[in-house]
Amino acid sequence: MRSAHKKITRKKVVLTAAGIAVAATAAFAIPQASATDSQPAAGPSLEALRTIPGTAWAVDPDTDQTLITADSTVTDDQWNSLQAAGGDKVRLERAPGRFTLFAEGGDAIFGGGARCSLGFNIKLNNGDPGLLTAGHCTAAAQQWSVNQGGRPVATVQQSTFPGNGDFAVLSYNDRNTQAPSVVDTGNGRTVQIRQAADARVNQNVQRMGSTTGLRNGRVTALNATVNYPEGRVTGLIQTTVCAEGGDSGGPLFTQDGSALGLTSGGSGDCRTGGVTFFQPVTEALDAAGAQIGQ
């Protein structure tokens, strides 16, 4: 089903971290300090820095650290403040470019003038065939086709974005549609998808997208929270896999056939590398009462 496609739209948005600044008040009087007792003013707390635009905050369960990833819009002063406030509790990393949504994708599907990707074929809770893609894609249309301007073949049944994820569930309009549980990796090759699984930190993974094809990387953190201008998104997988506009909604999986995620957004490109976030497949399936199709 996969072919080369021209980009229809590519909407870029800046990705920021979500968080709430918390102020504490003391319940006792503090003696006035003399000039000799004065100390340098304390910098902002880590919580107060969670709203810095261009940062993403995730968890590394292996080290019990907060992983803060900063894109190119984060200034040196902001970087230094993060280092000072975090200490040993955080690990800071730079990401090339700016965080954006990838608003097209894998084996291309088209709707409302937009292009996104088919992530995984699934079996809906009524036994009918369906598919998963990114939730932010389906703001463009309820009906989707496999060819630009073609006859609709699938209809949106459920969509989440923003909020607790970035995924959408579509049903095939023809209940007799053959929807094999495979990922098309190009050049006539496929990977049989046998199960859905939770991602693990340091796990080697693959991603497929119609813009940049098959790409490899590893999982760097889990439960990432990001905040697009459209709203907050929680619970994403953070990886080193590159992606570009046109790869959104595409599948994240393992070579031995475990479905892990759906491409949401990130930064960088596939020439210099980047950071990409994925919606966990297990959560999307649970929300829909669906399962990976066979």
C-alpha positions as CSV (number, residue, x, y, z in Angstrom):
1,M,0.0,0.0,0.0
2,R,3.0,2.3,0.6
3,S,4.2,4.6,-2.2
4,A,6.0,7.9,-2.5
5,H,3.9,10.9,-1.7
6,K,4.2,14.6,-1.9
7,K,3.7,16.6,1.3
8,I,0.2,18.1,1.4
9,T,0.5,20.1,4.6
10,R,3.2,20.5,7.2
11,K,2.0,22.4,10.2
12,K,4.8,23.2,12.7
13,V,4.2,23.9,16.3
14,V,6.6,24.6,19.1
15,L,6.6,21.9,21.8
16,T,7.0,22.9,25.4
17,A,7.1,21.2,28.7
18,A,4.0,21.2,30.9
19,G,4.1,22.1,34.6
20,I,2.9,24.3,37.4
21,A,5.1,26.7,39.3
22,V,4.6,26.2,43.1
23,A,5.3,28.9,45.7
24,A,5.7,28.1,49.4
25,T,5.2,30.4,52.3
26,A,6.8,30.2,55.7
27,A,4.7,30.0,58.9
28,F,7.3,31.7,61.0
29,A,9.2,35.0,61.2
30,I,12.7,35.2,59.7
31,P,15.1,37.5,61.5
32,Q,16.5,40.3,59.4
33,A,19.9,39.4,58.1
34,S,22.8,41.8,58.4
35,A,25.0,42.7,55.5
36,T,27.6,40.1,56.6
37,D,24.9,37.4,56.8
38,S,23.4,38.0,53.3
39,Q,23.5,35.1,50.8
40,P,23.1,35.1,47.1
41,A,19.5,35.0,45.9
42,A,18.4,31.4,45.2
43,G,17.6,30.6,41.6
44,P,14.2,29.3,40.4
45,S,13.1,25.8,41.5
46,L,13.0,22.9,39.1
47,E,9.1,23.0,39.2
48,A,9.2,26.7,38.2
49,L,11.3,25.8,35.2
50,R,8.9,23.2,33.7
51,T,7.2,25.8,31.5
52,I,10.3,26.7,29.5
53,P,9.4,26.6,25.8
54,G,11.3,24.0,23.8
55,T,11.8,21.5,26.7
56,A,10.4,18.1,27.2
57,W,10.3,16.2,30.5
58,A,10.3,12.5,30.8
59,V,11.3,9.7,33.3
60,D,14.2,7.3,33.1
61,P,13.1,4.5,35.5
62,D,16.6,2.8,35.4
63,T,18.3,5.8,37.0
64,D,15.2,7.4,38.7
65,Q,16.2,10.7,37.0
66,T,14.1,13.2,35.2
67,L,15.3,13.5,31.6
68,I,15.0,17.1,30.3
69,T,15.5,17.5,26.6
70,A,16.0,21.0,25.3
71,D,15.7,22.0,21.7
72,S,17.6,24.8,19.9
73,T,15.2,27.6,21.2
74,V,16.4,27.0,24.8
75,T,18.9,29.7,25.7
76,D,22.2,29.2,27.5
77,D,20.8,31.0,30.6
78,Q,17.8,28.7,30.7
79,W,20.1,25.7,30.3
80,N,22.3,26.9,33.2
81,S,19.2,27.4,35.4
82,L,18.0,23.9,34.7
83,Q,21.4,22.5,35.6
84,A,21.6,24.5,38.8
85,A,18.1,23.6,39.9
86,G,18.2,20.0,39.0
87,G,21.5,18.8,40.3
88,D,21.8,15.0,40.5
89,K,18.0,14.6,40.1
90,V,18.0,15.4,36.4
91,R,19.9,14.6,33.2
92,L,20.0,17.3,30.5
93,E,20.3,16.6,26.8
94,R,20.2,18.9,23.7
95,A,18.0,18.1,20.7
96,P,18.7,19.6,17.2
97,G,16.2,21.9,15.7
98,R,12.8,22.7,17.2
99,F,10.1,20.3,18.5
100,T,7.2,20.0,16.0
101,L,4.3,17.7,15.2
102,F,4.9,15.4,12.3
103,A,1.6,15.8,10.5
104,E,1.7,13.2,7.6
105,G,3.1,9.7,7.6
106,G,3.7,5.9,7.2
107,D,1.7,4.0,4.7
108,A,-0.1,7.2,3.6
109,I,-3.8,7.8,4.3
110,F,-5.5,11.0,3.2
111,G,-8.4,13.1,4.6
112,G,-9.5,16.7,4.4
113,G,-6.5,17.8,2.4
114,A,-4.1,16.3,5.0
115,R,-1.9,13.2,4.8
116,C,-1.1,11.0,7.8
117,S,0.1,7.4,8.2
118,L,-1.5,4.1,9.0
119,G,0.1,2.9,12.2
120,F,-1.2,-0.6,12.8
121,N,-4.1,-2.7,11.6
122,I,-6.3,-3.8,14.6
123,K,-9.4,-5.8,15.4
124,L,-12.1,-3.6,17.0
125,N,-14.1,-4.8,20.0
126,N,-17.0,-5.9,17.7
127,G,-14.6,-8.0,15.7
128,D,-14.5,-5.7,12.7
129,P,-11.2,-4.6,11.1
130,G,-9.7,-1.1,12.0
131,L,-6.6,0.8,12.2
132,L,-4.6,3.1,14.5
133,T,-3.0,6.5,13.7
134,A,-2.1,9.7,15.5
135,G,-4.9,11.6,17.1
136,H,-3.8,15.0,15.9
137,C,-4.1,13.8,12.3
138,T,-7.9,13.3,12.6
139,A,-8.7,16.9,13.3
140,A,-8.6,17.3,9.5
141,A,-11.3,14.8,8.6
142,Q,-13.6,11.9,9.7
143,Q,-13.2,10.0,6.5
144,W,-9.8,8.7,5.2
145,S,-8.6,7.1,2.0
146,V,-5.5,5.3,0.9
147,N,-5.1,7.5,-2.2
148,Q,-5.1,11.3,-2.5
149,G,-8.7,12.3,-3.5
150,G,-9.7,8.6,-3.5
151,R,-12.8,6.9,-2.1
152,P,-12.9,6.9,1.7
153,V,-12.0,3.5,3.2
154,A,-12.0,4.2,6.9
155,T,-14.0,6.4,9.4
156,V,-12.8,7.8,12.7
157,Q,-14.4,6.2,15.7
158,Q,-12.4,7.6,18.5
159,S,-9.7,10.2,18.8
160,T,-7.6,11.6,21.7
161,F,-5.5,14.7,21.3
162,P,-4.6,16.7,23.3
163,G,-4.8,15.2,26.7
164,N,-4.0,11.6,27.8
165,G,-2.3,10.7,24.5
166,D,-2.1,11.2,20.8
167,F,-4.0,8.4,19.0
168,A,-7.1,7.7,16.9
169,V,-9.1,4.6,16.2
170,L,-10.6,4.1,12.7
171,S,-12.9,1.4,11.4
172,Y,-12.7,0.1,7.8
173,N,-15.9,1.0,5.9
174,D,-16.0,-2.4,4.4
175,R,-16.2,-5.1,7.1
176,N,-14.6,-7.6,4.8
177,T,-11.5,-5.5,4.3
178,Q,-8.3,-7.7,4.5
179,A,-6.2,-5.9,7.2
180,P,-3.1,-8.0,7.8
181,S,-1.1,-7.5,11.0
182,V,2.1,-6.4,9.2
183,V,4.2,-3.3,8.8
184,D,5.3,-2.5,5.2
185,T,9.0,-1.7,5.5
186,G,9.5,-1.0,1.8
187,N,11.0,-2.8,-1.2
188,G,8.4,-5.6,-0.9
189,R,9.4,-6.4,2.7
190,T,7.1,-6.6,5.7
191,V,7.4,-7.3,9.4
192,Q,4.7,-9.5,10.9
193,I,3.2,-7.8,14.0
194,R,2.5,-10.5,16.6
195,Q,1.6,-8.6,19.7
196,A,1.4,-5.2,21.4
197,A,4.0,-4.5,24.1
198,D,5.2,-1.8,26.4
199,A,8.5,0.0,25.5
200,R,11.6,-0.3,27.7
201,V,14.4,2.2,28.2
202,N,17.4,1.3,26.0
203,Q,15.3,-1.0,23.8
204,N,16.3,-1.0,20.1
205,V,13.3,0.0,18.0
206,Q,12.3,0.7,14.4
207,R,9.9,3.3,12.9
208,M,8.3,3.4,9.5
209,G,7.1,6.5,7.7
210,S,6.2,7.5,4.1
211,T,8.6,10.5,4.2
212,T,11.8,8.9,5.5
213,G,11.1,5.2,5.3
214,L,12.5,2.7,7.8
215,R,14.6,4.1,10.6
216,N,16.2,2.7,13.7
217,G,17.0,4.0,17.2
218,R,16.5,3.3,20.9
219,V,14.1,4.3,23.6
220,T,15.6,6.9,26.0
221,A,12.7,7.6,28.4
222,L,9.1,6.9,29.2
223,N,6.0,8.8,30.3
224,A,7.1,12.0,28.6
225,T,4.8,15.0,29.0
226,V,4.8,17.7,26.3
227,N,2.7,20.7,25.7
228,Y,1.7,21.7,22.2
229,P,-0.1,25.0,21.7
230,E,-3.2,22.9,21.1
231,G,-2.8,21.5,24.6
232,R,-1.0,19.1,26.9
233,V,-0.1,15.6,25.9
234,T,1.0,13.0,28.5
235,G,2.4,9.5,28.6
236,L,4.6,9.5,25.5
237,I,7.7,7.4,24.7
238,Q,10.9,9.3,24.0
239,T,13.4,7.9,21.5
240,T,16.5,8.7,19.4
241,V,14.7,7.6,16.2
242,C,14.7,10.4,13.6
243,A,11.5,11.5,11.9
244,E,10.3,14.3,9.6
245,G,7.1,16.0,8.5
246,G,5.1,13.2,6.8
247,D,6.0,10.5,9.3
248,S,3.2,11.2,11.8
249,G,1.0,8.3,12.9
250,G,3.5,5.7,11.6
251,P,4.4,2.6,13.6
252,L,7.1,2.1,16.2
253,F,7.9,-1.6,16.5
254,T,10.6,-4.2,17.2
255,Q,12.3,-6.4,14.6
256,D,10.7,-9.5,16.2
257,G,7.2,-8.1,15.7
258,S,6.1,-6.2,18.8
259,A,3.9,-3.1,18.2
260,L,5.1,-0.3,20.6
261,G,3.9,3.1,19.5
262,L,2.5,5.7,17.0
263,T,4.6,8.7,15.8
264,S,3.5,11.9,17.5
265,G,6.2,14.6,17.1
266,G,9.8,15.6,17.8
267,S,12.7,17.6,16.5
268,G,15.6,17.4,14.1
269,D,15.6,15.4,10.9
270,C,17.0,12.2,9.4
271,R,20.2,13.9,8.1
272,T,21.5,15.1,11.4
273,G,19.4,13.1,13.8
274,G,16.7,14.1,16.3
275,V,14.3,13.3,19.1
276,T,10.9,11.7,18.4
277,F,8.0,11.0,20.8
278,F,5.5,8.2,20.3
279,Q,2.0,7.3,21.7
280,P,2.2,3.9,23.4
281,V,0.1,1.3,21.5
282,T,-1.0,-0.6,24.6
283,E,-2.8,2.5,26.0
284,A,-4.5,3.2,22.6
285,L,-5.7,-0.4,22.4
286,D,-7.0,-0.4,26.0
287,A,-8.9,2.8,25.5
288,A,-10.6,1.3,22.4
289,G,-11.1,-2.2,23.7
290,A,-9.3,-3.4,20.6
291,Q,-6.4,-5.7,19.9
292,I,-3.7,-6.1,17.3
293,G,-5.3,-7.8,14.3
294,Q,-4.3,-11.2,13.0
